Amino acid sequence: MKIPSLLRDLVRAARWHRRLLAGFVAAIAVYFGLLSLSPAPPPTVAVLAAARDLTGGAVPASDDLRTVDLPPGSVPAGALRPGTDLTARVLSGPVRSGEPLTDARFLAPPAVPSGSLAYPFRIDDADISALLRVGDHINLYAATSTAAEAAGLLARAVPVVALPAPRSSTAGALIVVATSPEIASRLAQASTNSRITVALTPDTS
């Protein structure tokens, strides 16, 4: 008498598990069906961006950069890709954190010819730098506090290659010029005991 009851229990359990398995299979089928209908992730392009605010005249280090993924239609022309060598590239102006870097943000190779240096120096009067533009040529003078001594000419017709945005916490303004190592050394020496002044000149020779 117990055997038919046991058989009924087994049949009932088999049917219950069959329904459970069928429901599970149906759920998987629905999931993969929806997955096949959902749109694929939009394509992106990896580009280099500033990891922090950067100043003009700087050479970005690896920790100054990060990689961002942009939609193809949002990638600016000339955007730099990860792996681009920037060890000899000088920023022509300030860059905001998160801003994608493009070739236009850097000085063109002719701006700092082979054998020359991009040399930054500070002048006391920030209003003077407001009169300058990248590409201008300037004469550099070292002026002392002694009235009897005329300002000495340090360099003639050096090109301005960057004008970093002035910081409120520092006095004066920074100017970056392309010049020879010898003139850079002369400027460095003069900066320790003289005030560097500039004069615009049409002489580009």
Secondary structure, 3 states (H helix, E strand, C coil): CHHHHHHHHHHHHHHHHHHHHHHHHHHHHHHHHHHHHCCCCCCCEEEEEECCCECCCCCCCHHHEEEEEECHHHCCCCECCCCCCCCCCCECCCECCCCECEHHHECCHHHCCCCCEEEEEEECCHHHHCCCCCCCEEEEEEECCCCCCCCEEEEEEEEEEECCCCCCCCCCEEEEEEECHHHHHHHHHHHHHCEEEEEECCCCC
